[in-house]
Amino acid sequence: MKRLLYLGYYFQQMNWNLLRKFMKYLKTTTGRGRTITWLLIIYNSLRYNVSILEYFQFRFFEKTPDQKRLWAGTGYMYEYQLVMNPKSERGILDDKRYFAKEYKSFFIHQIEDLESLNADPSRVKLLLNNPSGKIVFKAADGKCGKEVEIRKTSEFTQKSLIEYLVDTDYDLVEEFIIQHKELQKLSPSAVNTIRIFTQLDKDKVEVLGCRLRISVDSLVDNLAAGNLAAPIDQKTGMVSANGVYSDITKQSEKKHPITKVSIVGFQIPFWSEVLTMVNRAALLHPQNRSIGWDVAITDCGPGLIEGNHDWCKLLWQLPANQGLKPLLEKYI
């Protein structure tokens, strides 16, 4: 019954244009008709607890039952993250204002809300004089790079910046991060962040995976916005395989499609510092046990962007090219 409810939710939240694109791709590559495809989608969703789009993104249309059992889909992850990050505790991660206050020591850029700017007007001046010449407006509960606006500081005065926050739905304004020069060479269109998935096992931090998110002519680096993600070797900090899209109609990329900088073999700067920082952050509020951390890296070192209690199962598994659910089952 629960999985039938999930199926209804998947239909309610459906990106229909993307579904039609995937259906057409499957028809072209396999010759399979829509009726049989729909029957298989519904069966697989109910049997393996995955969403409709994940049937395509996990490439279930070419996998065996034993292979399918290894993939953690939306339904499974929802249930897992409810246990690991209870609703009563996850507010610190859900609200970017709350997160910025509690994890302030891990930030390397200025981030403010209306309350902090009104309390100390000098913070407005500092923000408008930041070295990047740009500021970023965000919603406190924005997901997947949505509800983000990048503007030049020259467009605002101290007064108009406050007024803009009051008049819009944005809750935060922060300094635009100038990313490390090597990441800038790789992809200059956005700040390319590292996602590290951590799991607390009692008082020990275990890393479930590390990924580099790579923008492709986009202002954000999220997979959902059409960008790439690649796996990082935890020991070396080096990208170990091609970058992949969540769009099954696109091939993986060994090099960045625009800059032509190699993705495979790319060395993440300050890697040991990144791991040390994330381990410390994971222990700060242990009531949330499983978190996806977003890390930016500048020429001066790494800093946190945010922590996600509902971290993305696509970003975790697609770059690894395998289902990783067995990694989670021992923690339940």
Secondary structure, DSSP 8 states (H G I E B T S, - for coil): -HHHHHHHHHHHT--HHHHHHHHHHHHHHH---HHHHHHHHHHHHHHHT--HHHHHHTTGGG--HHHHTT---HHHHHHHHHHHS-TTTTHHHH-HHHHHHHTGGG--S-EEEHHHHHH-THHHHHHHT-TTSEEEEE-TT--TT-SEEEEEGGG--HHHHHHHHHHSS--EEEE-----HHHHHH-TTS---EEEEEEEETTEEEEEEEEEEE-SSSSS--GGGT-EEEEB-TTT-BB-S-BB-S-TTS--BSB-TTT--BSTT-B-TTHHHHHHHHHHHHHHSTTS-EEEEEEEEETTEEEEEEEETT--HHHHHTTTTS--HHHHHTT-
